[in-house]
Every structure is written in C-alpha cells, then in structure tokens.
Amino acid sequence: MKKITLLLLCIFASWRFAVAQGSDWTLGAGVTAFDFGVPAKRGLSMSDWNWGPYITASKKISPMIQIAPSVSVVEIRNFSDLFPNELFTTGQTAASVQGSLAGQFHFLPEKKFDPYLTLGGGANYLRRQTYGVLEGGLGFNYWVDDLIALNLQAGYNYMFDFADYLHYRGGFRFGLAKPKDSDGDGIPDKKDKCPNEKGLKQFAGCPDTDNDGIVDGEDACPTEAGTKEFNGCPDRDGDKIIDKDDKCPDTPGLAQFQGCPDTDGDGLPDNEDACPTEAGKKELQGCPDKDGDGIADKDDRCPEQPGLATFKGCPDRDGDKIPDVDDACPDVPGVPEEKGCPAKINEQDLLKIAKSINFATGKATILRTSFPALDNLAALLLNNPNAKIVVEGHTDNVGNREANKKLSQQRADAIKVYLVKKGVSADRIQAIGYGDERPADGSTDIKAGNKTPQQRAANRRVEIKNI
C-alpha cells in the first residue's frame, strides 16, 4: 500500500510540474482488467476478469493523432482452459506485466467528449517469459475541466504463442499542457470567444475596452463608454442622438438638426444661427429684421426705421448723405460741418456786410455806397443755396417809437427786395424790424441803452444773421 501511495504522489508531483512547464503530454492511471475467457468462446463474465493497475501517457502529434505508451500490472487468478495445462494448474496465480505503444485517432479532438480508436503492440511478461502482443480498441475521454478527464477503454489483445484476451480500462487522464491561451488573458482558446484579444471572463474572453458592459465586438463605440440602447455609444446630452452623430453632443437638440437645438424655433439650428435666441430669417443667418430693410437688427443702427445699408440701416430723408440719426436737419439737405443742416455763411462776413449798409436819414432808401456789400451778400447766398438768413432793422429811441419800428421794418424789407432782385429766393430771407427794442449793448432797459450819442449811433443799425 505504501508503494502504491508513493507511486501516486510521484505521478501527481510530475503532473503538476509538467503543467507548470507546459507540455503536449497527458498522464493516465486507473484500473484494468484482462479477460482470458474470450466472450466469443465462453461468454462475457466478470468472474473471469483479472484485475490490476495501469499507468499510461499520451503525446499529441497532431490535433487528431496521439501516441500512447502504457504499462499494466495484472495478477492473474482467473484463467480458462484455454491456457496450456503445463503453465497453470488450479489454484495457481501469476503476475502479468504488459507494456505497449499504441497510436490513437481522436474523432473530436479538444471537445469535452473525446472518443478515439487505438491500435498498437508491445510485450507481456508472464511466468518469466515474454510474449509479443498486438492490441486494438475503442475508448473515450470525458474532460471534467481543462486538465482532468474520465477515461474508459475496451479492446482486444492477441498474445503470440499463447492466447488472446480482452482488456478493459477505467481511470483518469491528467493534462500536462496548459490550455492554449493565445491572448494571455487566462481564458483557454477553446472557451475564449475572442482568442486573439485579451478579454474578461464574464464576456467569455472578449474585451470591453470602455468598461460599459458591452463587449467590443458588439459595441459601436468600443473606446467610449455608452449604453445598450445605443449599442455601446454615449449620448452625453440625453437627446437620443449618439455623440458620434451629434453635432452638438453637449446640448440637447433635434434629430432634424443632427442633435443641435433651435432655441428660437426659426428653422435654423443654434450652431448656424447668428441670433439663436431671437427668431429671424434664414437669409440673415437667423436674425430678425423688424423694419424689413434687409439689414439684421443686430447690425441696424435704426432697427425700427427702414434704411440703407450704406448708413447701417438708417434712412436719409433729405438725401444729403447724412443719415437721419446723425442729421440735425433730417428734412433739409445739409452739410456734415453743420451736422446735416444747410451750409451757413461766415458770421464775420455777414457782420462786415451789415456794417457797410447805409440808408438815407429817416428813410428806407439804401444808399448806393451800400450796393457792393449787398451784391457780395447776394453772391454768397447764391453760392450756398441751402443757406438762409434773417435781416434785422434796429433804431435808437429818439422820436416816435412806432414810427421807429415801422422804419426799421421798411429798411429790412428793402434789403430783402434788393437780394430777391439779384436772384435769391424770397423764402430764404426773413426781414424783421425791431425798432428800439434791442439796444446794441444788449441792455434790457431801452432808456439806459440810449443815454449817450455813442449808444444811439450804435443802435441805428442793420444786423444780418444765419438762420
């Protein structure tokens, strides 16, 4: 018993070492039986069987072919009358040691159920003599796991110059080779659905690169964690459009705009809309144009009034090329220097002309010496067609006040008549007579403004001003 235990320990240790090193060999051990009472001659009876242990090994030559040496040690107690009488007599026993080398043809290699055909030969040492043996049979391995299998085999043995017999075996096979694991993920290739890619046990050896619970082979986005609903692709904004097809993956949007939103509902997605929060026109990149002048409100200085692109959407009613918003006189053509109002004649020129105009004493008759100055005024007005002036007549407070005022009006009118005759439009000239109401020194007290001869002389005057 100790010897058998030691033998089994040695076999187990050898098996574990071989597994660690990796090999195409397997070891086997079990119980065998020799039946010298051949059933064809005497019928099948286990009472005729002779029992003993056996050990075997097998070396894989190809996926379907193996060679298998084996050794059986059987104590022969039951033998038939087929044995020569001179070898055995009733009550005798003998040890049969048989060694053989067989070839095995496996029908379903690397499957759980592994049937095979075996053919081979060897020698049987019996009662100090050696006999040649031919053997054949059928058997199968049933692999409990990758390294251990249940083995059953039955066959026919022919022993030269002696007898033929049947043999039966039952035992275990122990694989010495680590199961093939091409990708090194710890899952044997035959159980690995992805044998060439490192994977996970829960996915039968297939990888899940993004750890989203969907194997790469079924994952439309294998490097980005996603959901089963979208075949493993992510949808960060939750708009049911996967990120790889979503032009706006971080903002919930609409399928018609490839995942982008249309906040103002104007038919343009926000990423193409220059005014995403205000409904507008496609031709203006989604911006509104309240005044309908073709200029988007955001670019329109006058969004409530139709205008011109030249003036950033503002109108120019008087056509003076100064937009109304910048025009102090929007209904009258003017010049930039006057903020859109008509050009004015230089005030100093008007003052000089006014000082050169003289009348006959107590009359509204213009003296001839004044004509050159008035002609100059007419020329200035004609050269500045938009300029307008006011002619003011003033007197001192000597004499009848009403008469003075009338005279001042007549003198102002006389100047207007002269200018109209020179071609100046009457509507460009105002004529006003103030009499003594406005002393030259600006005094509000008429008497105080006319105390001295110098004051009264200054009050008898004509003033010409731009309107």
C-alpha positions, 0 to 999 in steps of 0.5 A, a space after each residue: 500500500 505504501 508503494 502504491 501511495 508513493 507511486 501516486 504522489 510521484 505521478 501527481 508531483 510530475 503532473 503538476 510540474 509538467 503543467 507548470 512547464 507546459 507540455 503536449 503530454 497527458 498522464 493516465 492511471 486507473 484500473 484494468 482488467 484482462 479477460 482470458 475467457 474470450 466472450 466469443 468462446 465462453 461468454 462475457 463474465 466478470 468472474 473471469 476478469 483479472 484485475 490490476 493497475 495501469 499507468 499510461 501517457 499520451 503525446 499529441 502529434 497532431 490535433 487528431 493523432 496521439 501516441 500512447 505508451 502504457 504499462 499494466 500490472 495484472 495478477 492473474 487468478 482467473 484463467 480458462 482452459 484455454 491456457 496450456 495445462 503445463 503453465 497453470 494448474 488450479 489454484 495457481 496465480 501469476 503476475 502479468 506485466 504488459 507494456 505497449 505503444 499504441 497510436 490513437 485517432 481522436 474523432 473530436 479532438 479538444 471537445 469535452 467528449 473525446 472518443 478515439 480508436 487505438 491500435 498498437 503492440 508491445 510485450 507481456 511478461 508472464 511466468 518469466 517469459 515474454 510474449 509479443 502482443 498486438 492490441 486494438 480498441 475503442 475508448 473515450 475521454 470525458 474532460 471534467 475541466 481543462 486538465 482532468 478527464 474520465 477515461 474508459 477503454 475496451 479492446 482486444 489483445 492477441 498474445 503470440 504463442 499463447 492466447 488472446 484476451 480482452 482488456 478493459 480500462 477505467 481511470 483518469 487522464 491528467 493534462 500536462 499542457 496548459 490550455 492554449 491561451 493565445 491572448 494571455 488573458 487566462 481564458 483557454 482558446 477553446 472557451 475564449 470567444 475572442 482568442 486573439 484579444 485579451 478579454 474578461 471572463 464574464 464576456 467569455 474572453 472578449 474585451 470591453 475596452 470602455 468598461 460599459 458592459 458591452 463587449 467590443 465586438 458588439 459595441 459601436 463605440 468600443 473606446 467610449 463608454 455608452 449604453 445598450 440602447 445605443 449599442 455601446 455609444 454615449 449620448 452625453 446630452 440625453 437627446 437620443 442622438 449618439 455623440 458620434 452623430 451629434 453635432 452638438 453632443 453637449 446640448 440637447 437638440 433635434 434629430 432634424 438638426 443632427 442633435 443641435 437645438 433651435 432655441 428660437 424655433 426659426 428653422 435654423 439650428 443654434 450652431 448656424 444661427 447668428 441670433 439663436 435666441 431671437 427668431 429671424 430669417 434664414 437669409 440673415 443667418 437667423 436674425 430678425 429684421 423688424 423694419 424689413 430693410 434687409 439689414 439684421 437688427 443686430 447690425 441696424 443702427 435704426 432697427 425700427 426705421 427702414 434704411 440703407 445699408 450704406 448708413 447701417 440701416 438708417 434712412 436719409 430723408 433729405 438725401 444729403 448723405 447724412 443719415 437721419 440719426 446723425 442729421 440735425 436737419 433730417 428734412 433739409 439737405 445739409 452739410 456734415 460741418 453743420 451736422 446735416 443742416 444747410 451750409 451757413 455763411 461766415 458770421 464775420 462776413 455777414 457782420 462786415 456786410 451789415 456794417 457797410 449798409 447805409 440808408 438815407 436819414 429817416 428813410 428806407 432808401 439804401 444808399 448806393 455806397 451800400 450796393 457792393 456789400 449787398 451784391 457780395 451778400 447776394 453772391 454768397 447766398 447764391 453760392 450756398 443755396 441751402 443757406 438762409 438768413 434773417 435781416 434785422 432793422 434796429 433804431 435808437 429811441 429818439 422820436 416816435 417809437 412806432 414810427 421807429 419800428 415801422 422804419 426799421 421794418 421798411 429798411 429790412 424789407 428793402 434789403 430783402 427786395 434788393 437780394 430777391 432782385 439779384 436772384 435769391 429766393 424770397 423764402 430764404 430771407 426773413 426781414 424783421 424790424 425791431 425798432 428800439 427794442 434791442 439796444 446794441 449793448 444788449 441792455 434790457 432797459 431801452 432808456 439806459 441803452 440810449 443815454 449817450 450819442 455813442 449808444 444811439 449811433 450804435 443802435 441805428 443799425 442793420 444786423 444780418 444773421 444765419 438762420 
